């Protein structure tokens, strides 16, 4: 029973952690690129970035299958996609909007005079980003990272459609709960539900402390 319980928990944490790292990297980069920018078509670009936040998980899963599935050109170049990495991709896609929006908002809140002063002192764009932008926007960045991790941890629909529900490979806590309820194993379902509530509660407490 202990093994049955911990396997989805371990997988969920691993997948959410890797997804979180990917989302932080891409969210920070694109947040920096898009912050304080105004150009024709910016609304369309940002809508695409934020779309996974409002689309039904089944739609996200369907699009991932079309783009990365084994019958697609990209999918044919990737062996054994429908395993652990498929779950990482699904979780990253649905969690990305939270990190992007948080990072962009935090960067836009920085006084441009501070950044310009750093440029005058000889800082290049890399040093400016690493030693000025990130430290000044760290609260928004950390909040976005925590929320993204929590979102990736709780991803169900897109993961189930795209990665499947393979015990020991892609069966995360949400999919394990679904299977447990469907099979009438309410004891295991309650244990996994309690673990999700506990982890999510801790994540939200951390976010609230960052805001205070």
C-alpha positions as CSV (number, residue, x, y, z in Angstrom):
1,X,0.0,0.0,0.0
2,X,2.8,2.4,0.9
3,X,4.4,1.8,-2.6
4,X,1.1,2.3,-4.3
5,X,0.6,5.6,-2.4
6,X,4.1,7.1,-2.9
7,X,4.6,6.3,-6.5
8,X,2.1,8.9,-7.8
9,X,3.3,11.4,-5.2
10,X,6.9,11.0,-6.2
11,X,6.0,11.3,-9.9
12,X,3.9,14.4,-9.3
13,X,6.6,16.2,-7.4
14,X,9.3,15.2,-10.0
15,X,7.1,16.3,-13.0
16,X,6.0,19.5,-11.3
17,X,9.6,20.3,-10.4
18,X,11.0,19.9,-13.9
19,X,7.9,21.7,-15.3
20,X,8.5,24.5,-12.8
21,X,12.1,24.9,-13.9
22,X,11.2,25.1,-17.6
23,X,8.3,27.4,-16.9
24,X,10.4,29.8,-14.8
25,X,13.1,29.9,-17.5
26,X,10.8,30.6,-20.4
27,X,8.4,32.7,-18.3
28,X,11.2,35.0,-17.2
29,X,12.7,35.3,-20.6
30,X,9.4,36.1,-22.4
31,X,8.2,38.3,-19.5
32,X,11.4,40.4,-19.9
33,X,11.0,40.5,-23.7
34,X,7.3,41.5,-23.5
35,X,7.5,43.9,-20.5
36,X,6.8,47.5,-21.4
37,X,6.6,46.6,-25.1
38,X,4.1,48.1,-27.5
39,X,3.9,46.8,-31.0
40,X,1.3,45.8,-33.5
41,X,0.0,42.4,-32.7
42,X,1.1,42.4,-29.0
43,X,-2.5,41.6,-27.9
44,X,-2.6,38.6,-30.2
45,X,0.8,37.3,-28.9
46,X,-0.1,37.7,-25.3
47,X,-3.5,36.0,-25.9
48,X,-1.6,33.0,-27.3
49,X,0.6,32.9,-24.2
50,X,-2.3,33.1,-21.8
51,X,-4.7,30.8,-23.7
52,X,-3.8,27.6,-21.8
53,X,-5.1,29.3,-18.7
54,X,-8.6,29.5,-19.9
55,X,-8.9,26.6,-22.4
56,X,-10.5,23.3,-21.1
57,X,-7.8,20.8,-20.3
58,X,-9.2,18.4,-22.9
59,X,-8.6,21.1,-25.6
60,X,-5.0,21.6,-24.4
61,X,-4.5,17.8,-24.4
62,X,-5.9,17.5,-27.9
63,X,-3.7,20.3,-29.3
64,X,-0.7,18.7,-27.7
65,X,-1.5,15.4,-29.4
66,X,-1.9,17.1,-32.7
67,X,1.4,19.0,-32.3
68,X,3.6,16.5,-30.5
69,X,1.8,13.2,-31.1
70,X,3.5,10.3,-32.8
71,X,1.7,11.0,-36.1
72,X,2.9,14.6,-36.2
73,X,6.3,15.6,-37.8
74,X,7.6,16.7,-34.4
75,X,6.4,13.6,-32.6
76,X,8.1,11.3,-35.2
77,X,11.4,12.8,-34.3
78,X,10.9,12.0,-30.6
79,X,11.0,8.5,-29.4
80,X,8.7,7.3,-26.6
81,X,7.1,10.7,-26.2
82,X,4.1,9.3,-24.3
83,X,6.0,8.7,-21.1
84,X,7.4,10.9,-18.4
85,X,8.3,13.8,-20.6
86,X,4.9,13.9,-22.1
87,X,3.5,14.7,-18.6
88,X,6.2,17.4,-18.2
89,X,5.2,19.0,-21.5
90,X,1.5,19.0,-20.5
91,X,2.2,20.4,-17.1
92,X,4.5,23.1,-18.5
93,X,2.0,24.3,-21.0
94,X,-0.8,24.8,-18.5
95,X,1.5,26.3,-15.9
96,X,3.3,28.7,-18.2
97,X,0.7,31.5,-18.2
98,X,0.9,32.0,-14.5
99,X,4.7,32.4,-14.5
100,X,4.7,34.6,-17.6
101,X,2.0,37.0,-16.3
102,X,3.6,37.2,-12.8
103,X,7.1,37.8,-14.2
104,X,5.9,40.4,-16.7
105,X,3.9,42.3,-14.0
106,X,6.9,42.3,-11.6
107,X,9.3,43.5,-14.3
108,X,6.9,46.2,-15.5
109,X,6.7,47.5,-11.9
110,X,10.4,48.3,-11.8
111,X,11.3,52.0,-12.1
112,X,12.9,52.4,-15.6
113,X,15.2,55.1,-14.1
114,X,16.9,52.5,-12.0
115,X,17.6,50.3,-15.0
116,X,18.8,53.3,-17.1
117,X,21.1,54.3,-14.3
118,X,22.6,50.8,-14.4
119,X,23.1,51.1,-18.1
120,X,24.9,54.4,-17.6
121,X,27.2,52.7,-15.1
122,X,28.2,50.3,-17.8
123,X,26.0,47.3,-17.1
124,X,25.1,45.2,-20.2
125,X,21.7,43.7,-20.7
126,X,22.7,40.4,-19.1
127,X,24.1,42.0,-16.0
128,X,21.2,44.3,-15.8
129,X,18.7,41.4,-15.9
130,X,20.6,39.3,-13.4
131,X,21.7,41.9,-10.9
132,X,19.0,44.6,-11.2
133,X,15.8,43.3,-12.7
134,X,15.6,39.9,-11.0
135,X,16.4,41.2,-7.5
136,X,13.9,44.0,-7.8
137,X,11.1,41.7,-9.1
138,X,12.0,38.7,-7.0
139,X,8.7,38.7,-5.1
140,X,6.6,38.5,-8.3
141,X,9.0,35.9,-9.7
142,X,8.9,33.6,-6.7
143,X,5.1,33.9,-6.4
144,X,4.8,33.0,-10.1
145,X,7.1,30.1,-9.6
146,X,5.2,28.7,-6.6
147,X,1.8,29.1,-8.4
148,X,3.2,27.5,-11.5
149,X,4.5,24.5,-9.5
150,X,1.1,24.1,-7.8
151,X,-0.7,24.3,-11.1
152,X,1.7,21.7,-12.7
153,X,1.2,19.5,-9.6
154,X,-2.5,19.5,-10.0
155,X,-2.7,19.1,-13.8
156,X,-5.1,16.3,-14.8
157,X,-7.0,16.6,-18.1
158,X,-4.2,17.5,-20.5
159,X,-1.8,15.0,-18.8
160,X,-4.4,12.2,-19.0
161,X,-5.0,12.8,-22.7
162,X,-1.5,13.5,-23.7
163,X,0.7,11.3,-21.4
164,X,-1.8,8.7,-20.4
165,X,-2.2,7.0,-17.0
166,X,0.7,4.6,-16.8
167,X,1.5,3.5,-13.2
168,X,5.1,4.3,-12.3
169,X,5.6,6.4,-15.5
170,X,2.8,9.0,-16.0
171,X,0.3,8.3,-13.2
172,X,0.3,11.5,-11.1
173,X,-1.7,12.2,-8.0
174,X,-4.7,13.6,-9.9
175,X,-4.9,10.7,-12.3
176,X,-4.4,8.2,-9.4
177,X,-7.3,9.8,-7.6
178,X,-9.5,9.4,-10.7
179,X,-8.6,5.7,-11.0
180,X,-9.0,5.1,-7.2
181,X,-12.5,6.6,-7.2
182,X,-13.5,4.8,-10.4
183,X,-12.4,1.5,-8.8
184,X,-14.0,2.2,-5.5
185,X,-10.8,2.5,-3.5
186,X,-11.9,5.4,-1.4
187,X,-9.1,5.0,1.2
188,X,-6.4,5.6,-1.3
189,X,-8.4,8.4,-2.9
190,X,-8.6,10.1,0.4
191,X,-4.9,9.8,1.1
192,X,-4.0,11.3,-2.3
193,X,-6.6,14.0,-1.8
194,X,-5.2,14.9,1.6
195,X,-1.7,15.0,0.2
196,X,-2.8,17.4,-2.6
197,X,-4.6,19.6,-0.2
198,X,-1.5,19.7,2.1
199,X,1.0,20.5,-0.6
200,X,-1.3,23.1,-2.2
201,X,-2.0,24.7,1.2
202,X,1.7,25.1,1.8
203,X,2.3,26.6,-1.6
204,X,-0.5,29.2,-1.2
205,X,0.8,30.1,2.3
206,X,4.2,30.7,0.8
207,X,2.6,33.0,-1.9
208,X,0.7,34.9,0.7
209,X,3.8,35.4,2.8
210,X,5.6,36.7,-0.3
211,X,2.9,39.3,-0.8
212,X,3.0,40.5,2.8
